[in-house]
Amino acid sequence: MSSTDRVDPANAEQARAWDGREGAYWAEHADRFDRAISAYRTHFLAAADVSPADRVLDIGCGTGETTRAAARRASGGRALGVDLSAAMLSVARRRAVAEGVHNAEFVQADAQVHAFPAASFDVAVSRTGSMFFADPVAAFRNIGGALRPGGRLVQLVWQEAAGNEWFLAFTQALAAGRPMAGPPPGAPGPFSLADPARVRAVLGAAGFTDVRLEPHSEAMWFGADAADAERFTLGLHGWMLDGLDEEDRRRAIDDLRATLTAHETDEGVCYASSVWIVQAARA
């Protein structure tokens, strides 16, 4: 990020990852990531319920699929996508131009501290982009300040790991028998908002009311076949092989290949997943 961008020091590690190798990998494989979670698209956009005149803020917008979808629905309004990753935002901007979506804008920013104009949005949305804040109360309070009174927040977040077969299968295979401790409860990570009680507490402390969580479960797609999914998965999670000797590394890859093969279907390699669609209103 440039020297003029503000990143909360507590989010510096996330900024290095998303504005570095991790974000670059997501940018390179934008279509694949969008397809992986595409089964939730209809549910999420229905909950967002964007109207033609709405001003929409997309938090952690990545390569901008959700921002562009919101902008199309807000035909007389606008959509702003913010993300930490310059590489993903570059893809988002190119695609908006290519698709003729002229009312979508993208800004590289840390939503926890970015100076959004007060009360300038009607709806804030986030599709798996809001679980990584070091201080979620501060972040959602800042996002809430960007919403008009009565404005809505709609998020898609993962349920607990036990309900996400893809996560358990990949981590178990690549662990190669090692204990792999995840982030402590509440720490930034994919499952930081998996606990409904924590979601209600965080959003309540940030000034939101009428917090509702709706469960959804769908299949996630990881590749056309096991070989395709293996290349993709190792590109994303290959860091888990660090420190393994040759034998354990081979064992981990064999185990990954086995679970991917076992999950081949006529539609490709698919795993069970579960999310919450969280809705709340700014007080």
C-alpha positions, -999 to 999 in steps of 0.1 A, spaced: 0 0 0 12 35 -6 25 58 22 -7 77 21 -29 48 29 -38 41 65 -35 6 80 -42 0 116 -9 -14 131 -29 -43 144 -38 -52 108 -3 -49 94 2 -87 91 -31 -90 72 -20 -61 50 13 -78 42 -4 -111 33 -33 -97 12 -12 -70 -5 15 -96 -11 17 -133 -22 -18 -143 -9 -36 -114 -27 -16 -120 -59 -27 -157 -59 -63 -147 -55 -60 -122 -82 -44 -147 -106 -72 -172 -99 -101 -148 -96 -126 -169 -116 -118 -200 -97 -123 -184 -63 -156 -169 -75 -168 -202 -88 -158 -220 -56 -183 -200 -36 -209 -194 -64 -235 -216 -48 -240 -189 -22 -244 -160 -47 -282 -161 -49 -287 -163 -11 -263 -135 -5 -276 -111 -31 -312 -117 -20 -302 -108 16 -284 -77 4 -316 -66 -14 -299 -37 -32 -323 -12 -46 -318 9 -77 -309 41 -58 -287 25 -31 -252 35 -23 -234 3 -15 -201 -3 4 -184 -37 -2 -159 -46 25 -130 -69 15 -142 -68 -20 -113 -88 -35 -116 -90 -73 -149 -72 -72 -176 -98 -82 -199 -88 -54 -192 -50 -59 -201 -53 -96 -232 -73 -89 -243 -46 -63 -236 -18 -88 -257 -34 -115 -286 -36 -90 -279 0 -78 -284 13 -113 -292 48 -101 -267 46 -72 -232 34 -68 -210 8 -53 -176 12 -36 -154 -18 -30 -125 -16 -6 -97 -42 0 -61 -44 12 -49 -61 -20 -37 -39 -49 -35 -69 -72 -71 -80 -66 -83 -44 -70 -65 -41 -103 -85 -71 -115 -117 -56 -101 -112 -23 -120 -104 -41 -153 -134 -63 -150 -157 -34 -142 -146 -16 -173 -148 -47 -195 -183 -54 -182 -195 -18 -186 -202 -13 -149 -195 24 -147 -210 30 -112 -185 8 -93 -153 23 -77 -125 5 -60 -102 18 -32 -72 2 -15 -80 7 22 -81 -8 57 -119 -6 65 -110 -7 102 -96 29 101 -104 43 66 -120 77 67 -153 69 49 -176 99 45 -201 98 73 -236 84 66 -228 81 29 -240 45 23 -273 27 25 -260 -8 26 -226 -24 35 -219 -59 23 -191 -84 27 -187 -118 12 -161 -137 34 -141 -105 38 -150 -93 73 -134 -121 95 -98 -107 95 -100 -75 115 -77 -74 145 -103 -52 163 -137 -61 149 -156 -38 172 -136 -8 160 -139 -20 124 -176 -24 124 -181 8 143 -161 26 115 -182 8 89 -214 17 108 -203 54 107 -203 52 69 -239 40 69 -269 63 72 -291 58 102 -311 27 96 -286 15 70 -280 -22 67 -250 -45 71 -251 -79 53 -222 -103 56 -214 -139 46 -191 -156 71 -181 -192 77 -197 -213 103 -174 -233 126 -147 -255 110 -167 -287 119 -193 -276 93 -168 -270 66 -156 -303 52 -132 -286 28 -112 -270 56 -110 -301 77 -100 -323 47 -73 -301 34 -57 -293 68 -58 -329 79 -41 -341 47 -14 -314 47 -7 -316 84 9 -351 77 1 -361 113 14 -329 129 -9 -310 153 -19 -278 134 -33 -253 159 -55 -227 143 -59 -191 155 -72 -187 191 -110 -181 193 -118 -146 182 -85 -140 165 -85 -128 129 -91 -158 106 -117 -175 85 -137 -187 116 -135 -156 138 -172 -148 133 -184 -184 133 -199 -181 168 -234 -165 167 -230 -152 203 -198 -135 194 -212 -120 162 -241 -105 182 -217 -92 209 -193 -76 184 -220 -60 163 -239 -48 193 -208 -32 207 -202 -15 174 -237 1 174 -257 -23 153 -292 -36 162 -316 -63 149 -287 -88 144 -299 -119 126 -280 -150 114 -294 -173 87 -276 -206 81 -269 -219 47 -250 -250 35 -239 -256 -1 -212 -275 -20 -180 -257 -27 -162 -263 -60 -124 -267 -61 -116 -279 -96 -127 -298 -127 -110 -330 -114 -86 -342 -87 -55 -331 -106 -69 -297 -113 -80 -292 -77 -46 -305 -64 -27 -278 -83 -51 -251 -70 -51 -263 -34 -13 -266 -32 -9 -231 -46 -32 -218 -19 -22 -240 11 12 -253 1 28 -233 29 15 -261 52 41 -284 38 69 -262 51 92 -280 75 83 -315 63 109 -340 52 107 -356 18 88 -387 31 62 -367 50 58 -342 22 50 -371 -2 26 -386 24 8 -352 27 4 -348 -10 -8 -384 -14 -34 -378 13 -45 -346 -3 -48 -364 -37 -68 -392 -21 -94 -368 -5 -97 -348 -37 -102 -380 -57 -129 -392 -33 -148 -359 -38 -148 -360 -76 -184 -356 -89 -199 -350 -123 -197 -313 -115 -161 -314 -104 -144 -317 -70 -169 -306 -44 -169 -304 -6 -196 -295 19 -195 -261 35 -216 -240 58 -220 -202 63 -239 -176 82 -256 -148 63 -256 -120 90 -279 -91 87 -279 -60 111 -290 -24 111 -272 7 121 -288 22 151 
